[in-house]
Amino acid sequence: MTDSQIKYQRRIVCFLDVLGFGALLKEFEEDADLNNEVFSSENLISEKANDFINAFKSVVQLIPENYCRYYLFSDNICIAADMEEDKTIANEILFVVSNLFQKMASLGYFLRGGIDYGWMLDEEDIAVGLPLANAYLLESKSAIYPRVVISDTFRALLEDINADFDFQLKSDQELTYIDPFYNVIRAEDRRDFFETYKTKISEKLEIHKDKPPIEQKFIWLALSYNNFLDQFVENSGILIENEEVADDEIEYLRNLKIELP
């Protein structure tokens, strides 16, 4: 054995995918006008594709480099987090993922993903291991809706370190997933937080109203948003520690529910 050989390390692994990206690829090509018989360098440019790439770049900047390594390919983000020196990172990664979800949503894109924990070959240019395969399967087979599902192994890790995640996680048909709206407790502007989600989810519902399979995914997200908002305003922002949410703000938020058919 030599020092250059890659060693297995325990990692939290998150696999994220942009929902509906396959349809976007066709839009990008059409936007670039690639089939135009009159060739022009301008025909090679898709403003929509550039907007997406710039959005992706801005989201990647939110990933903390001090304990995370990330890999990008197509519309996918793989994040490997090292928590061996600081166990609280296992809890913090829930907020990291929520931040990514929120940022992409604000730019008009919604994520779906999975998180697992286990042994990985995690180097600068390579990521190999069962946690990555499991996270991918959770994203592609289990998540279904715009949400990030966690494995039983990762949940057990959170429990082992006595992480405070009671309000960050939701359960649905034996699946556990991160509640993206809980991230409002760290929002600088709660009104903007809820307004943005309302606007972007409503836009997706309108765009996909004649496409039932896709529309159902955003109806699910809209219902989740409405339920969270109800709980937040009815409990006067009880999730916000060491701060009293003013009555006028609660009343304002009360009017930000998404109208569903």
MIMARNU-254757 format. One line per field, with one value per residue (C-alpha): residue number from 1; residue in three letters; z, x, y. Coordinates in steps of 0.1 Angstrom, whole numbers, plus 5000, padded with zeros to 4 digits. Each point is the difference from the previous one (the first is absolute). Example, Ala and Ser with C-alpha at 12.3 -4.5 7.8 and 13.67 -1.06 7.14 Angstrom:
<sites>
k <- [1 2]
r <- [ALA SER]
z <- [5078 4993]
x <- [5123 5014]
y <- [4955 5034]
</sites>
This chain:
<sites>
k <- [1 2 3 4 5 6 7 8 9 10 11 12 13 14 15 16 17 18 19 20 21 22 23 24 25 26 27 28 29 30 31 32 33 34 35 36 37 38 39 40 41 42 43 44 45 46 47 48 49 50 51 52 53 54 55 56 57 58 59 60 61 62 63 64 65 66 67 68 69 70 71 72 73 74 75 76 77 78 79 80 81 82 83 84 85 86 87 88 89 90 91 92 93 94 95 96 97 98 99 100 101 102 103 104 105 106 107 108 109 110 111 112 113 114 115 116 117 118 119 120 121 122 123 124 125 126 127 128 129 130 131 132 133 134 135 136 137 138 139 140 141 142 143 144 145 146 147 148 149 150 151 152 153 154 155 156 157 158 159 160 161 162 163 164 165 166 167 168 169 170 171 172 173 174 175 176 177 178 179 180 181 182 183 184 185 186 187 188 189 190 191 192 193 194 195 196 197 198 199 200 201 202 203 204 205 206 207 208 209 210 211 212 213 214 215 216 217 218 219 220 221 222 223 224 225 226 227 228 229 230 231 232 233 234 235 236 237 238 239 240 241 242 243 244 245 246 247 248 249 250 251 252 253 254 255 256 257 258 259 260 261]
r <- [MET THR ASP SER GLN ILE LYS TYR GLN ARG ARG ILE VAL CYS PHE LEU ASP VAL LEU GLY PHE GLY ALA LEU LEU LYS GLU PHE GLU GLU ASP ALA ASP LEU ASN ASN GLU VAL PHE SER SER GLU ASN LEU ILE SER GLU LYS ALA ASN ASP PHE ILE ASN ALA PHE LYS SER VAL VAL GLN LEU ILE PRO GLU ASN TYR CYS ARG TYR TYR LEU PHE SER ASP ASN ILE CYS ILE ALA ALA ASP MET GLU GLU ASP LYS THR ILE ALA ASN GLU ILE LEU PHE VAL VAL SER ASN LEU PHE GLN LYS MET ALA SER LEU GLY TYR PHE LEU ARG GLY GLY ILE ASP TYR GLY TRP MET LEU ASP GLU GLU ASP ILE ALA VAL GLY LEU PRO LEU ALA ASN ALA TYR LEU LEU GLU SER LYS SER ALA ILE TYR PRO ARG VAL VAL ILE SER ASP THR PHE ARG ALA LEU LEU GLU ASP ILE ASN ALA ASP PHE ASP PHE GLN LEU LYS SER ASP GLN GLU LEU THR TYR ILE ASP PRO PHE TYR ASN VAL ILE ARG ALA GLU ASP ARG ARG ASP PHE PHE GLU THR TYR LYS THR LYS ILE SER GLU LYS LEU GLU ILE HIS LYS ASP LYS PRO PRO ILE GLU GLN LYS PHE ILE TRP LEU ALA LEU SER TYR ASN ASN PHE LEU ASP GLN PHE VAL GLU ASN SER GLY ILE LEU ILE GLU ASN GLU GLU VAL ALA ASP ASP GLU ILE GLU TYR LEU ARG ASN LEU LYS ILE GLU LEU PRO]
z <- [5000 4992 5013 4966 5003 5007 5034 5010 5023 5017 4982 4999 4963 4984 4964 4985 4966 4984 4995 4964 4986 4970 4986 5006 4977 4971 5009 5001 4965 4986 5017 4983 4966 4992 4969 4983 4964 5001 5022 5024 5032 5018 4992 5023 5030 5022 5025 5020 5002 5011 5027 5013 5001 5018 5025 5005 5006 5026 5018 5002 5018 5029 5007 5029 4988 5035 5004 4967 4966 4971 4965 4971 4968 4978 5024 5029 5032 5021 5034 5024 5035 5026 5035 5018 5017 5007 5005 4999 4962 4997 5012 4981 4967 5002 4999 4972 4978 5010 4989 4967 4995 5009 4977 4970 5007 5000 4966 4986 5004 5025 5014 5008 5018 5025 5029 5013 5024 4998 4986 4969 4978 5001 4981 4981 4966 5010 5021 5003 5026 5011 5017 4966 4983 5028 4999 4962 5005 5026 4976 4969 5015 5033 5002 4971 5011 5004 5032 5014 5016 5026 5006 5032 5004 5000 5023 5024 5000 5009 5029 5012 5003 5016 4972 5004 4968 5013 4978 4971 4989 4988 4995 4972 4992 5019 4982 5020 4982 5007 5004 4978 5016 5035 4987 5006 5035 4985 4974 5001 4986 5009 4978 4970 5008 4999 4971 4978 5006 4994 4967 4986 5010 4985 4968 4997 5006 4972 4976 5006 5004 4968 5010 5029 5009 5005 5014 5028 5012 5004 5015 5026 5006 5002 5026 5020 4998 5011 5029 5012 4997 5019 5029 5000 5002 5024 5024 4996 4986 5030 4981 5002 5031 5021 4978 5001 4966 4998 4996 4968 4984 5010 4984 4969 4997 5005 4966 4981 4996 4965 4984 4986 4975]
x <- [5000 5012 4991 4985 4973 4965 4985 4964 4987 4966 4980 4965 4991 4973 4989 4979 4983 4980 4964 4989 5035 4994 4973 5023 5027 4976 4991 5036 5006 4969 5011 5034 4982 5025 4980 5000 5012 5016 5031 5009 5022 4969 4982 5024 4989 4971 4991 4979 5030 5023 4975 4998 5038 5004 4973 5018 5033 4983 4986 5033 5015 4977 5017 5024 5035 5015 4982 4984 5013 4977 4997 4980 4987 4972 4972 5013 5018 5017 5012 5022 5002 5027 4987 5027 5015 4967 4969 4976 5007 4975 4973 5014 4998 4962 5003 5025 4976 4971 5021 5007 4963 4989 5026 4991 4963 5005 5016 4971 5014 4991 5022 4993 5026 5011 5025 5018 5030 5028 5034 5011 5031 4999 5028 5002 4992 4981 4971 4992 4980 4967 4988 5002 4981 4974 4996 4994 4974 4982 4999 4990 4976 4987 4999 4975 4991 5023 5015 5032 4995 5024 5009 4994 5037 5004 4970 5016 5032 4980 4984 5034 5015 4968 4995 4971 4980 4964 4987 5024 4988 4966 4987 4978 4992 5031 5022 5018 5009 5012 4974 5014 4977 5015 5030 4979 5014 5033 4985 5010 4966 4971 4976 5022 5007 4963 4992 5027 4988 4964 5009 5023 4978 4969 5020 5007 4964 4989 5027 4992 4962 4994 5027 4984 5031 5022 4972 4994 5035 4995 4966 5016 5026 4973 4981 5032 5006 4965 5001 5033 4988 4968 5020 5024 4974 4977 5028 5012 5034 5007 5029 5019 5021 5007 4979 4963 4984 4979 4962 5001 5025 4980 4969 5019 5013 4965 4991 5029 4984 5000 4966 4993 4973]
y <- [5000 5035 5034 5009 4973 5013 4991 4995 5027 5005 5027 5014 5000 5020 4996 5028 5003 5028 4989 5000 5007 4977 5023 5030 4986 5001 5036 5009 4987 5017 5033 4997 4995 4972 4988 5033 4996 5034 4994 5027 4998 5015 4967 4982 5021 4991 5027 4975 4976 5028 5010 4965 4996 5033 4989 4967 5019 5023 4970 4982 5030 4992 4966 5004 4990 4995 4966 4993 4988 5002 4986 5015 4982 5011 5011 4980 5010 4974 5012 4979 5014 4990 5001 4980 5030 5017 4979 5030 5002 4971 5023 5030 4982 5002 5038 4998 4980 5023 5030 4984 4991 5035 5017 4979 5005 5038 4997 4979 4965 4973 4973 4964 4979 4973 4999 4969 4994 4974 4991 5020 5004 5038 5018 5032 4984 4969 4989 4963 4981 4985 5032 5018 4971 5000 5038 4998 4973 5020 5029 4981 4974 5012 5038 5005 5036 5030 4989 4984 4966 4987 4963 4981 4998 5038 5004 4975 5021 5031 4982 4986 5034 5014 5025 5024 4993 4996 5028 4997 4966 4988 4964 4987 4964 4987 5026 5027 5033 5035 5026 5028 5027 4995 5019 5032 5001 5011 5024 5036 5010 4976 5019 4997 4963 4991 5024 4985 4964 5010 5017 4973 4971 5018 5006 4962 4992 5023 4988 4963 5002 4979 4974 4980 4979 5031 5022 4974 5005 5037 4995 4979 5027 5027 4980 4995 5038 5009 4975 5014 5036 4991 4985 5030 5027 4981 4995 5036 4989 4978 4984 5033 4998 5031 5023 5009 5002 5031 4998 5021 4976 4970 5016 5008 4964 4986 5014 4982 4966 4986 4997 4965 4990]
</sites>
